[in-house]
Amino acid sequence: METRNRWLDAKRNGEWTTEVEELTDCVEDNEELFEDMLFSKGTISYSYIAAQSPSDNEHTWSDDDHIPSQLTAFSYQFFDFRVEKIDGGFLGGFNSKEQSVRIDPDYLRDEPTILHEMIHLHEFVLNELPMFYHDAYFYCLYKSLKNKIADLDVRIEDHGHWLNQEQLRMHGGEHDILFLLKSFDLDLRKGYKLGTVFGYGYIERQTRFGD
């Protein structure tokens, strides 16, 4: 993953607008919600990379961890953030090749839309690492939500069904089960109705779950 400071580049090139600043302020205000996707200490995922090793004193042990540099050195400033009109009725988008987040100006103040694209960004970072990190985080997130959402398994099965995935691919790109779980996590932590961050009509489908 390229690590040049794109925010600094944008400021030097005169591409840093008040709208972009508003977008990045929202991103930074919510960055703590994604610390678990970086395996940060104190989060639900940290135990998978934490260990203890002998210290200089042979009778004591010290904490150690094995977080890859892509996570310890992570910064949103490695990514482009743009506010521009998006064709096709999309509210936002994440481009993995360009490592960029775009938000339509009409949804600049729509926090769930920005959180949605932040999930895409962080999942891109995880997918650049060995599969272990994706799977370990997936399991931690599932365990965390299992007792908070009574019908979580039903929701996962509905989301993962081939027909639903085909519709999502045609209208909104890839949204795997990890994405669904993280969107639920954000809904709960922000006090939104389940399905708000996920979008794509998910709230309108809630009647099948008894909400």
Residue pairs with C-beta under 8 A, 6 or more apart in sequence:
1 70
1 78
1 99
1 125
1 128
2 78
2 99
3 73
3 78
4 78
5 75
5 77
5 78
6 77
6 78
6 79
6 80
6 99
7 16
7 24
7 76
7 77
7 81
8 77
9 15
10 16
10 20
10 80
17 83
19 83
19 105
19 108
20 81
20 82
20 83
22 83
22 108
22 109
23 81
23 83
23 101
23 103
23 108
23 114
24 76
24 81
26 111
26 114
27 76
27 81
27 101
27 114
27 118
28 76
30 111
30 114
30 115
30 118
31 76
33 115
33 186
33 189
33 190
34 118
34 122
35 42
35 43
36 43
36 44
36 45
36 137
36 140
36 141
37 45
37 122
37 123
37 125
37 126
37 137
37 182
38 67
38 71
38 72
38 74
38 122
39 45
39 46
39 48
39 49
39 65
39 67
39 71
39 133
39 137
40 46
41 50
41 65
44 140
44 141
44 143
44 144
45 136
45 137
45 140
45 141
46 65
47 140
48 136
48 137
48 140
49 65
49 66
49 67
50 63
50 64
50 65
51 63
51 64
51 65
51 66
52 61
52 62
52 63
52 64
53 61
53 62
53 64
54 60
54 61
54 62
55 61
55 62
68 129
68 133
70 125
70 128
70 129
71 125
71 129
71 133
74 125
76 121
78 99
79 99
79 100
79 101
79 121
80 98
80 99
80 100
80 101
81 100
81 101
81 103
82 100
82 101
82 102
82 103
83 102
83 103
83 104
83 105
83 108
84 102
84 104
84 105
85 104
85 105
86 92
86 93
86 102
86 104
90 104
90 172
91 103
91 104
91 106
91 107
91 110
91 113
91 116
91 199
92 101
92 102
92 103
92 104
92 107
92 113
92 114
92 116
92 117
93 101
93 102
93 117
93 173
94 100
94 101
94 102
94 117
94 120
94 121
94 124
95 102
96 124
99 124
101 117
101 118
101 120
101 121
102 117
103 113
103 114
103 117
107 113
111 190
112 190
112 192
112 196
112 197
112 199
113 199
115 183
115 186
115 190
115 197
116 183
116 197
116 198
116 199
119 179
119 182
119 183
119 186
119 197
120 179
122 182
123 134
123 176
123 178
123 179
123 182
126 133
126 134
126 137
127 134
134 178
137 178
138 177
138 178
138 181
141 178
141 181
141 182
141 185
142 152
142 181
144 185
145 152
145 181
145 184
145 185
145 188
146 152
148 188
149 155
149 184
149 188
149 194
151 209
151 210
152 184
154 209
155 180
155 184
155 194
155 209
156 177
156 180
156 181
158 164
158 205
158 208
159 165
159 175
159 177
159 180
160 177
168 174
168 175
168 200
171 200
172 199
172 200
175 198
175 200
179 198
180 198
183 195
183 197
183 198
184 194
184 197
184 198
186 192
186 197
187 193
187 194
187 195
187 196
187 197
187 198
188 194
190 196
190 197
193 203
193 206
193 211
194 202
194 203
194 206
194 211
195 202
195 203
195 205
195 206
196 202
196 203
